[in-house]
């Protein structure tokens, strides 16, 4: 594996680990107190995480720049959505 690809793979692995950790925190926050929309968003994040992980596994055996770009774009979108869901969960619900 070329050094550039190896560095990219290591970077993606680190980002995936961080994102998965954040997702676990969000799941814990959402458990039992989140709206259906937030639960749906968490489930969508879990599915997207699995998709990115599959691409990552394929990347280990490929130096395809298109795959690298897809993974990077997916990770960026995933992390933005992750932050949005986390912000919703951390904002107190308005009192009635």
N, CA, C and O atoms as CSV, one atom per row, in Angstrom:
chain,resi,resn,atom,element,x,y,z
A,1,UNK,N,N,0.854,-1.177,0.000
A,1,UNK,CA,C,0.000,0.000,0.000
A,1,UNK,C,C,0.897,1.236,0.000
A,1,UNK,O,O,1.826,1.346,0.800
A,2,UNK,N,N,0.607,2.145,-0.894
A,2,UNK,CA,C,1.401,3.365,-0.995
A,2,UNK,C,C,1.267,4.181,0.285
A,2,UNK,O,O,0.251,4.112,0.977
A,3,UNK,N,N,2.298,4.948,0.586
A,3,UNK,CA,C,2.299,5.756,1.808
A,3,UNK,C,C,1.105,6.705,1.870
A,3,UNK,O,O,0.492,6.872,2.924
A,4,UNK,N,N,0.778,7.328,0.730
A,4,UNK,CA,C,-0.340,8.269,0.696
A,4,UNK,C,C,-1.653,7.562,1.033
A,4,UNK,O,O,-2.461,8.076,1.806
A,5,UNK,N,N,-1.857,6.388,0.451
A,5,UNK,CA,C,-3.075,5.624,0.724
A,5,UNK,C,C,-3.088,5.142,2.162
A,5,UNK,O,O,-4.132,5.163,2.814
A,6,UNK,N,N,-1.947,4.712,2.660
A,6,UNK,CA,C,-1.859,4.241,4.038
A,6,UNK,C,C,-2.213,5.375,5.012
A,6,UNK,O,O,-2.946,5.163,5.978
A,7,UNK,N,N,-1.692,6.567,4.751
A,7,UNK,CA,C,-1.995,7.728,5.587
A,7,UNK,C,C,-3.483,8.045,5.533
A,7,UNK,O,O,-4.101,8.328,6.560
A,8,UNK,N,N,-4.056,7.998,4.337
A,8,UNK,CA,C,-5.481,8.268,4.176
A,8,UNK,C,C,-6.314,7.250,4.951
A,8,UNK,O,O,-7.259,7.619,5.649
A,9,UNK,N,N,-5.966,5.973,4.830
A,9,UNK,CA,C,-6.686,4.903,5.525
A,9,UNK,C,C,-6.622,5.116,7.035
A,9,UNK,O,O,-7.630,4.965,7.726
A,10,UNK,N,N,-5.446,5.466,7.550
A,10,UNK,CA,C,-5.294,5.713,8.987
A,10,UNK,C,C,-6.139,6.911,9.431
A,10,UNK,O,O,-6.744,6.887,10.502
A,11,UNK,N,N,-6.174,7.949,8.607
A,11,UNK,CA,C,-6.972,9.136,8.910
A,11,UNK,C,C,-8.458,8.788,8.934
A,11,UNK,O,O,-9.181,9.202,9.841
A,12,UNK,N,N,-8.908,8.035,7.947
A,12,UNK,CA,C,-10.313,7.631,7.886
A,12,UNK,C,C,-10.662,6.758,9.091
A,12,UNK,O,O,-11.724,6.920,9.691
A,13,UNK,N,N,-9.779,5.847,9.438
A,13,UNK,CA,C,-10.021,4.961,10.586
A,13,UNK,C,C,-10.195,5.791,11.855
A,13,UNK,O,O,-11.106,5.537,12.644
A,14,UNK,N,N,-9.336,6.771,12.050
A,14,UNK,CA,C,-9.421,7.629,13.237
A,14,UNK,C,C,-10.726,8.423,13.239
A,14,UNK,O,O,-11.373,8.550,14.279
A,15,UNK,N,N,-11.112,8.955,12.083
A,15,UNK,CA,C,-12.366,9.701,11.996
A,15,UNK,C,C,-13.565,8.801,12.273
A,15,UNK,O,O,-14.510,9.202,12.953
A,16,UNK,N,N,-13.519,7.570,11.737
A,16,UNK,CA,C,-14.610,6.623,11.969
A,16,UNK,C,C,-14.737,6.278,13.444
A,16,UNK,O,O,-15.843,6.224,13.981
A,17,UNK,N,N,-13.627,6.048,14.087
A,17,UNK,CA,C,-13.654,5.716,15.510
A,17,UNK,C,C,-14.243,6.869,16.326
A,17,UNK,O,O,-15.052,6.646,17.227
A,18,UNK,N,N,-13.841,8.084,16.013
A,18,UNK,CA,C,-14.364,9.257,16.718
A,18,UNK,C,C,-15.865,9.399,16.465
A,18,UNK,O,O,-16.633,9.647,17.394
A,19,UNK,N,N,-16.277,9.243,15.217
A,19,UNK,CA,C,-17.687,9.372,14.866
A,19,UNK,C,C,-18.529,8.291,15.538
A,19,UNK,O,O,-19.629,8.567,16.018
A,20,UNK,N,N,-18.024,7.082,15.573
A,20,UNK,CA,C,-18.762,5.996,16.218
A,20,UNK,C,C,-18.908,6.254,17.710
A,20,UNK,O,O,-19.950,5.959,18.296
A,21,UNK,N,N,-17.881,6.796,18.316
A,21,UNK,CA,C,-17.939,7.130,19.737
A,21,UNK,C,C,-19.001,8.202,19.983
A,21,UNK,O,O,-19.781,8.104,20.931
A,22,UNK,N,N,-19.025,9.221,19.131
A,22,UNK,CA,C,-20.025,10.283,19.253
A,22,UNK,C,C,-21.431,9.727,19.040
A,22,UNK,O,O,-22.371,10.129,19.725
A,23,UNK,N,N,-21.570,8.812,18.100
A,23,UNK,CA,C,-22.867,8.209,17.830
A,23,UNK,C,C,-23.355,7.426,19.046
A,23,UNK,O,O,-24.542,7.457,19.372
A,24,UNK,N,N,-22.456,6.733,19.708
A,24,UNK,CA,C,-22.835,5.999,20.918
A,24,UNK,C,C,-23.312,6.958,22.005
A,24,UNK,O,O,-24.274,6.660,22.713
A,25,UNK,N,N,-22.655,8.092,22.143
A,25,UNK,CA,C,-23.077,9.100,23.116
A,25,UNK,C,C,-24.467,9.632,22.778
A,25,UNK,O,O,-25.306,9.808,23.661
A,26,UNK,N,N,-24.700,9.884,21.502
A,26,UNK,CA,C,-26.000,10.383,21.063
A,26,UNK,C,C,-27.085,9.345,21.331
A,26,UNK,O,O,-28.173,9.688,21.793
A,27,UNK,N,N,-26.793,8.083,21.044
A,27,UNK,CA,C,-27.763,7.030,21.311
A,27,UNK,C,C,-28.123,6.989,22.794
A,27,UNK,O,O,-29.291,6.833,23.152
A,28,UNK,N,N,-27.129,7.127,23.640
A,28,UNK,CA,C,-27.372,7.112,25.080
A,28,UNK,C,C,-28.244,8.293,25.497
A,28,UNK,O,O,-29.146,8.139,26.321
A,29,UNK,N,N,-27.979,9.470,24.931
A,29,UNK,CA,C,-28.786,10.653,25.240
A,29,UNK,C,C,-30.228,10.493,24.752
A,29,UNK,O,O,-31.170,10.920,25.420
A,30,UNK,N,N,-30.388,9.882,23.596
A,30,UNK,CA,C,-31.705,9.775,22.969
A,30,UNK,C,C,-32.572,8.690,23.600
A,30,UNK,O,O,-33.799,8.753,23.534
A,31,UNK,N,N,-31.945,7.719,24.198
A,31,UNK,CA,C,-32.674,6.565,24.721
A,31,UNK,C,C,-33.780,6.993,25.678
A,31,UNK,O,O,-33.522,7.566,26.736
A,32,UNK,N,N,-35.011,6.702,25.284
A,32,UNK,CA,C,-36.144,6.925,26.152
A,32,UNK,C,C,-36.656,8.345,26.270
A,32,UNK,O,O,-37.684,8.568,26.908
A,33,UNK,N,N,-35.977,9.311,25.677
A,33,UNK,CA,C,-36.458,10.685,25.853
A,33,UNK,C,C,-36.531,11.476,24.557
A,33,UNK,O,O,-36.944,12.636,24.565
A,34,UNK,N,N,-36.145,10.879,23.464
A,34,UNK,CA,C,-36.113,11.609,22.198
A,34,UNK,C,C,-37.403,11.394,21.406
A,34,UNK,O,O,-38.102,10.395,21.574
A,35,UNK,N,N,-37.684,12.340,20.561
A,35,UNK,CA,C,-38.842,12.237,19.682
A,35,UNK,C,C,-38.581,11.183,18.617
A,35,UNK,O,O,-37.449,10.739,18.425
A,36,UNK,N,N,-39.638,10.794,17.933
A,36,UNK,CA,C,-39.497,9.807,16.863
A,36,UNK,C,C,-38.566,10.323,15.773
A,36,UNK,O,O,-37.800,9.550,15.197
A,37,UNK,N,N,-38.623,11.615,15.485
A,37,UNK,CA,C,-37.760,12.202,14.454
A,37,UNK,C,C,-36.287,12.048,14.833
A,37,UNK,O,O,-35.456,11.717,13.988
A,38,UNK,N,N,-35.969,12.287,16.098
A,38,UNK,CA,C,-34.579,12.142,16.542
A,38,UNK,C,C,-34.172,10.676,16.498
A,38,UNK,O,O,-33.062,10.350,16.076
A,39,UNK,N,N,-35.062,9.793,16.931
A,39,UNK,CA,C,-34.751,8.359,16.862
A,39,UNK,C,C,-34.527,7.917,15.423
A,39,UNK,O,O,-33.628,7.122,15.150
A,40,UNK,N,N,-35.343,8.429,14.500
A,40,UNK,CA,C,-35.159,8.113,13.081
A,40,UNK,C,C,-33.808,8.635,12.588
A,40,UNK,O,O,-33.116,7.961,11.825
A,41,UNK,N,N,-33.440,9.843,13.031
A,41,UNK,CA,C,-32.148,10.411,12.640
A,41,UNK,C,C,-30.997,9.567,13.171
A,41,UNK,O,O,-30.016,9.341,12.462
A,42,UNK,N,N,-31.109,9.101,14.409
A,42,UNK,CA,C,-30.065,8.249,14.999
A,42,UNK,C,C,-29.957,6.950,14.212
A,42,UNK,O,O,-28.853,6.490,13.921
A,43,UNK,N,N,-31.104,6.353,13.865
A,43,UNK,CA,C,-31.073,5.115,13.084
A,43,UNK,C,C,-30.471,5.352,11.703
A,43,UNK,O,O,-29.740,4.504,11.191
A,44,UNK,N,N,-30.773,6.502,11.098
A,44,UNK,CA,C,-30.168,6.842,9.811
A,44,UNK,C,C,-28.662,7.004,9.921
A,44,UNK,O,O,-27.919,6.596,9.029
A,45,UNK,N,N,-28.215,7.606,11.025
A,45,UNK,CA,C,-26.777,7.769,11.261
A,45,UNK,C,C,-26.098,6.406,11.422
A,45,UNK,O,O,-24.997,6.192,10.915
A,46,UNK,N,N,-26.748,5.508,12.116
A,46,UNK,CA,C,-26.173,4.170,12.305
A,46,UNK,C,C,-26.018,3.462,10.957
A,46,UNK,O,O,-24.998,2.828,10.689
A,47,UNK,N,N,-27.049,3.584,10.114
A,47,UNK,CA,C,-27.000,2.960,8.786
A,47,UNK,C,C,-25.886,3.587,7.948
A,47,UNK,O,O,-25.122,2.876,7.295
A,48,UNK,N,N,-25.795,4.907,7.969
A,48,UNK,CA,C,-24.757,5.597,7.185
A,48,UNK,C,C,-23.368,5.216,7.692
A,48,UNK,O,O,-22.439,5.053,6.901
A,49,UNK,N,N,-23.230,5.077,8.988
A,49,UNK,CA,C,-21.957,4.661,9.565
A,49,UNK,C,C,-21.543,3.294,9.029
A,49,UNK,O,O,-20.374,3.067,8.716
A,50,UNK,N,N,-22.502,2.397,8.929
A,50,UNK,CA,C,-22.214,1.056,8.398
A,50,UNK,C,C,-21.807,1.125,6.925
A,50,UNK,O,O,-20.908,0.406,6.489
A,51,UNK,N,N,-22.476,1.995,6.165
A,51,UNK,CA,C,-22.129,2.156,4.748
A,51,UNK,C,C,-20.704,2.690,4.596
A,51,UNK,O,O,-19.935,2.203,3.767
A,52,UNK,N,N,-20.362,3.687,5.398
A,52,UNK,CA,C,-19.011,4.261,5.339
A,52,UNK,C,C,-17.983,3.207,5.735
A,52,UNK,O,O,-16.911,3.116,5.136
A,53,UNK,N,N,-18.314,2.423,6.736
A,53,UNK,CA,C,-17.410,1.372,7.191
A,53,UNK,C,C,-17.152,0.353,6.084
A,53,UNK,O,O,-16.023,-0.111,5.922
A,54,UNK,N,N,-18.184,0.002,5.325
A,54,UNK,CA,C,-18.008,-0.934,4.200
A,54,UNK,C,C,-17.060,-0.348,3.151
A,54,UNK,O,O,-16.173,-1.035,2.646
A,55,UNK,N,N,-17.263,0.929,2.835
A,55,UNK,CA,C,-16.382,1.584,1.864
A,55,UNK,C,C,-14.956,1.613,2.394
A,55,UNK,O,O,-14.000,1.399,1.648
A,56,UNK,N,N,-14.826,1.877,3.680
A,56,UNK,CA,C,-13.503,1.906,4.316
A,56,UNK,C,C,-12.829,0.545,4.190
A,56,UNK,O,O,-11.641,0.469,3.876
A,57,UNK,N,N,-13.568,-0.519,4.428
A,57,UNK,CA,C,-12.992,-1.861,4.312
A,57,UNK,C,C,-12.504,-2.111,2.882
A,57,UNK,O,O,-11.450,-2.716,2.684
A,58,UNK,N,N,-13.268,-1.646,1.886
A,58,UNK,CA,C,-12.857,-1.785,0.492
A,58,UNK,C,C,-11.651,-0.927,0.164
A,58,UNK,O,O,-10.835,-1.290,-0.683
A,59,UNK,N,N,-11.539,0.195,0.826
A,59,UNK,CA,C,-10.419,1.105,0.586
A,59,UNK,C,C,-9.091,0.462,0.962
A,59,UNK,O,O,-8.062,0.735,0.344
A,60,UNK,N,N,-9.121,-0.374,1.958
A,60,UNK,CA,C,-7.881,-1.011,2.410
A,60,UNK,C,C,-7.207,-1.799,1.286
A,60,UNK,O,O,-5.994,-2.008,1.309
A,61,UNK,N,N,-7.996,-2.231,0.309
A,61,UNK,CA,C,-7.440,-3.022,-0.788
A,61,UNK,C,C,-7.413,-2.255,-2.109
A,61,UNK,O,O,-7.095,-2.828,-3.151
A,62,UNK,N,N,-7.741,-0.973,-2.073
A,62,UNK,CA,C,-7.806,-0.173,-3.289
A,62,UNK,C,C,-7.141,1.180,-3.075
A,62,UNK,O,O,-7.167,1.740,-1.979
A,63,UNK,N,N,-6.551,1.685,-4.135
A,63,UNK,CA,C,-5.970,3.025,-4.066
A,63,UNK,C,C,-6.802,3.987,-4.912
A,63,UNK,O,O,-6.329,5.060,-5.286
A,64,UNK,N,N,-8.036,3.601,-5.211
A,64,UNK,CA,C,-8.932,4.358,-6.069
A,64,UNK,C,C,-9.232,5.735,-5.481
A,64,UNK,O,O,-9.780,5.844,-4.385
A,65,UNK,N,N,-8.873,6.773,-6.212
A,65,UNK,CA,C,-9.095,8.132,-5.718
A,65,UNK,C,C,-10.576,8.484,-5.657
A,65,UNK,O,O,-10.986,9.301,-4.833
A,66,UNK,N,N,-11.390,7.868,-6.531
A,66,UNK,CA,C,-12.833,8.116,-6.486
A,66,UNK,C,C,-13.405,7.584,-5.172
A,66,UNK,O,O,-14.233,8.240,-4.541
A,67,UNK,N,N,-12.971,6.413,-4.770
A,67,UNK,CA,C,-13.435,5.829,-3.514
A,67,UNK,C,C,-12.997,6.708,-2.346
A,67,UNK,O,O,-13.767,6.935,-1.412
A,68,UNK,N,N,-11.772,7.198,-2.398
A,68,UNK,CA,C,-11.270,8.089,-1.343
A,68,UNK,C,C,-12.145,9.332,-1.234
A,68,UNK,O,O,-12.513,9.743,-0.134
A,69,UNK,N,N,-12.474,9.924,-2.368
A,69,UNK,CA,C,-13.293,11.138,-2.372
A,69,UNK,C,C,-14.691,10.858,-1.835
A,69,UNK,O,O,-15.245,11.667,-1.091
A,70,UNK,N,N,-15.265,9.715,-2.208
A,70,UNK,CA,C,-16.595,9.344,-1.709
A,70,UNK,C,C,-16.578,9.172,-0.198
A,70,UNK,O,O,-17.471,9.653,0.499
A,71,UNK,N,N,-15.574,8.496,0.297
A,71,UNK,CA,C,-15.476,8.261,1.731
A,71,UNK,C,C,-15.320,9.581,2.476
A,71,UNK,O,O,-15.976,9.803,3.494
A,72,UNK,N,N,-14.460,10.448,1.976
A,72,UNK,CA,C,-14.240,11.737,2.636
A,72,UNK,C,C,-15.521,12.558,2.646
A,72,UNK,O,O,-15.861,13.164,3.663
A,73,UNK,N,N,-16.236,12.585,1.521
A,73,UNK,CA,C,-17.498,13.335,1.446
A,73,UNK,C,C,-18.539,12.733,2.380
A,73,UNK,O,O,-19.253,13.461,3.070
A,74,UNK,N,N,-18.626,11.408,2.404
A,74,UNK,CA,C,-19.575,10.739,3.301
A,74,UNK,C,C,-19.266,11.043,4.761
A,74,UNK,O,O,-20.174,11.304,5.550
A,75,UNK,N,N,-17.993,11.011,5.119
A,75,UNK,CA,C,-17.605,11.297,6.498
A,75,UNK,C,C,-17.952,12.731,6.887
A,75,UNK,O,O,-18.419,12.985,7.997
A,76,UNK,N,N,-17.722,13.658,5.972
A,76,UNK,CA,C,-18.030,15.063,6.259
A,76,UNK,C,C,-19.530,15.252,6.479
A,76,UNK,O,O,-19.938,15.908,7.437
A,77,UNK,N,N,-20.357,14.677,5.592
A,77,UNK,CA,C,-21.813,14.778,5.742
A,77,UNK,C,C,-22.262,14.094,7.029
A,77,UNK,O,O,-23.108,14.616,7.755
A,78,UNK,N,N,-21.695,12.934,7.302
A,78,UNK,CA,C,-22.047,12.172,8.500
A,78,UNK,C,C,-21.760,12.988,9.751
A,78,UNK,O,O,-22.594,13.058,10.655
A,79,UNK,N,N,-20.599,13.598,9.807
A,79,UNK,CA,C,-20.221,14.367,10.984
A,79,UNK,C,C,-21.074,15.626,11.161
A,79,UNK,O,O,-21.354,16.027,12.291
A,80,UNK,N,N,-21.484,16.245,10.067
A,80,UNK,CA,C,-22.378,17.407,10.150
A,80,UNK,C,C,-23.724,16.971,10.737
A,80,UNK,O,O,-24.248,17.610,11.649
A,81,UNK,N,N,-24.273,15.884,10.205
A,81,UNK,CA,C,-25.555,15.381,10.703
A,81,UNK,C,C,-25.435,14.944,12.153
A,81,UNK,O,O,-26.335,15.188,12.956
A,82,UNK,N,N,-24.343,14.308,12.485
A,82,UNK,CA,C,-24.091,13.876,13.857
A,82,UNK,C,C,-24.118,15.078,14.802
A,82,UNK,O,O,-24.721,15.018,15.873
A,83,UNK,N,N,-23.471,16.152,14.405
A,83,UNK,CA,C,-23.460,17.370,15.211
A,83,UNK,C,C,-24.846,17.981,15.355
A,83,UNK,O,O,-25.196,18.484,16.423
A,84,UNK,N,N,-25.635,17.940,14.289
A,84,UNK,CA,C,-26.988,18.496,14.338
A,84,UNK,C,C,-27.869,17.710,15.300
A,84,UNK,O,O,-28.609,18.297,16.089
A,85,UNK,N,N,-27.790,16.378,15.235
A,85,UNK,CA,C,-28.592,15.542,16.128
A,85,UNK,C,C,-28.141,15.740,17.572
A,85,UNK,O,O,-28.972,15.832,18.476
A,86,UNK,N,N,-26.839,15.804,17.788
A,86,UNK,CA,C,-26.320,16.022,19.143
A,86,UNK,C,C,-26.810,17.351,19.699
A,86,UNK,O,O,-27.185,17.436,20.869
A,87,UNK,N,N,-26.808,18.386,18.871
A,87,UNK,CA,C,-27.265,19.697,19.321
A,87,UNK,C,C,-28.740,19.659,19.712
A,87,UNK,O,O,-29.138,20.263,20.709
A,88,UNK,N,N,-29.552,18.946,18.925
A,88,UNK,CA,C,-30.975,18.823,19.253
A,88,UNK,C,C,-31.157,18.133,20.599
A,88,UNK,O,O,-31.990,18.541,21.408
A,89,UNK,N,N,-30.389,17.107,20.828
A,89,UNK,CA,C,-30.533,16.344,22.066
A,89,UNK,C,C,-30.042,17.116,23.275
A,89,UNK,O,O,-30.553,16.924,24.379
A,90,UNK,N,N,-29.073,17.976,23.089
A,90,UNK,CA,C,-28.503,18.715,24.204
A,90,UNK,C,C,-29.293,19.977,24.534
A,90,UNK,O,O,-29.109,20.574,25.595
A,91,UNK,N,N,-30.173,20.378,23.619
A,91,UNK,CA,C,-31.019,21.546,23.848
A,91,UNK,C,C,-32.222,21.109,24.659
A,91,UNK,O,O,-32.939,20.199,24.244
A,92,UNK,N,N,-32.465,21.734,25.814
A,92,UNK,CA,C,-33.616,21.328,26.624
A,92,UNK,C,C,-34.940,21.559,25.886
A,92,UNK,O,O,-35.115,22.552,25.179
A,93,UNK,N,N,-35.846,20.629,26.072
A,93,UNK,CA,C,-37.172,20.751,25.453
A,93,UNK,C,C,-37.921,21.910,26.113
A,93,UNK,O,O,-37.817,22.113,27.323
A,94,UNK,N,N,-38.668,22.659,25.322
A,94,UNK,CA,C,-39.434,23.775,25.906
A,94,UNK,C,C,-40.482,23.251,26.885
A,94,UNK,O,O,-41.119,22.229,26.629
A,95,UNK,N,N,-40.658,23.945,27.998
A,95,UNK,CA,C,-41.656,23.506,28.973
A,95,UNK,C,C,-43.048,23.915,28.505
A,95,UNK,O,O,-43.242,24.941,27.853
A,96,UNK,N,N,-43.992,23.079,28.864
A,96,UNK,CA,C,-45.365,23.323,28.434
A,96,UNK,C,C,-46.149,23.973,29.531
A,96,UNK,O,O,-47.334,24.258,29.357
